[in-house]
Amino acid sequence: MELGIIGLGRMGANIARRLMRAGHGCCVFDRSAEATAKVAADGGRPAASVDGLIALLTPPRAIWLMLPSGAVTEQAIAEMAAKLSSGDILIDGGNSFFKDSVKRGQMLAQRGIHFIDVGTSGGVWGLERGYCMMIGGDEAAVRRLDPIFAALAPGKGSIEPTPNRQTRDPRVEQGYMHCGPMGSGHFAKMIHNGIEYGMMQAYAEGFNILETRGDAKLPEAERFTYDVADLAEVWRRGSVVSSWLLDLASIALAKDQALGSYSGEVADSGEGRWTVEAAIEQAVPAEVLAAAIFTRFRSRRDHTFAEKLLSALRYEFGGHVEPK
């Protein structure tokens, strides 16, 4: 298939590369001519402008936006609404607020343009591992782009099948899911990221307790000095707390057990806040997720080993660099 991609940052560029490896054609544009040139060198058809990219695509077009949430995406969608034609598909693969996605989809629908919101997880590792996708939008438009989603998804890999799934959507076992109408993909990704905050916080707090167990204030017989890099590694193998996040913690700790290159000041990218806001709106308890987001706020004033591990995890899965 042919797809236009606007936004060639850490994820957008690798989405284009993964699609091209699978035999799909990608027309690409970024405000940075250097970013566009790099993807063009890997086989993308470069455009010098949004108008140029639209002109390269054969109607009905499909264009994937991979841009920062907020004003940048808002402006891009408004621009595309004025330039695309009825029957075209516009995809927002970023971490947009789901209520914004609902409004944007409704506006585009009035022009006959299909809108698909794709919550995309995979970070800087997605080129090789694939991307887990949570997709919202019209069923027919989503089905039309199935070859794109199938190529981006991780596939079944070595994960054992879950019992009793024989009558369920087989796309899910490949790593992508049509969640429902417009906005539902971004809502699912928002909750996914809220859970991620809680999981990261649990690892950070646990390793902080381990790392400080040798404190001289404790009784001498009860002081333990752990090699936390080795402990992370052993937990990766057969432990019930093993996960990809633990894999990334092990990578970071093996590089530098003291995590000296991290300040411990941990940013939040919006989804954690939105998850807690949704919990309040729905009157659903979310104590762990709320505590995790408030801890990130605290990290900007008080840095411990726990916050350094949070910084390290954000860098390992997403390339996010915290200030030092």
Stockholm file with secondary structure:
# STOCKHOLM 1.0

chainA/1-324         MELGIIGLGRMGANIARRLMRAGHGCCVFDRSAEATAKVAADGGRPAASVDGLIALLTPPRAIWLMLPSGAVTEQAIAEMAAKLSSGDILIDGGNSFFKDSVKRGQMLAQRGIHFIDVGTSGGVWGLERGYCMMIGGDEAAVRRLDPIFAALAPGKGSIEPTPNRQTRDPRVEQGYMHCGPMGSGHFAKMIHNGIEYGMMQAYAEGFNILETRGDAKLPEAERFTYDVADLAEVWRRGSVVSSWLLDLASIALAKDQALGSYSGEVADSGEGRWTVEAAIEQAVPAEVLAAAIFTRFRSRRDHTFAEKLLSALRYEFGGHVEPK
#=GR chainA/1-324 SS CEEEEECCSTTHHHHHHHHHHTTCEEEEECSSHHHHHHHHHTTCEECSSHHHHHHHSCSSCEEEECCCTTHHHHHHHHHHHHHCCTTCEEEECSCCCHHHHHHHHHHHHTTTCEEEEEEEECGGGHHHHCCEEEEESCHHHHHHTHHHHHHHSCCSTTCCCCTTCTTSCTHHHHTEEEEESTTHHHHHHHHHHHHHHHHHHHHHHHHHHHHTTTCTTSCGGGCCCCCHHHHHHHHTTTCTTCCHHHHHHHHHHHHCTTCTTCCCCCCCCSHHHHHHHHHHHHTCCCHHHHHHHHHHHHHTTCCCHHHHHHHHHHHHHHCCCCCC
#=GC SS_cons         CEEEEECCSTTHHHHHHHHHHTTCEEEEECSSHHHHHHHHHTTCEECSSHHHHHHHSCSSCEEEECCCTTHHHHHHHHHHHHHCCTTCEEEECSCCCHHHHHHHHHHHHTTTCEEEEEEEECGGGHHHHCCEEEEESCHHHHHHTHHHHHHHSCCSTTCCCCTTCTTSCTHHHHTEEEEESTTHHHHHHHHHHHHHHHHHHHHHHHHHHHHTTTCTTSCGGGCCCCCHHHHHHHHTTTCTTCCHHHHHHHHHHHHCTTCTTCCCCCCCCSHHHHHHHHHHHHTCCCHHHHHHHHHHHHHTTCCCHHHHHHHHHHHHHHCCCCCC
//
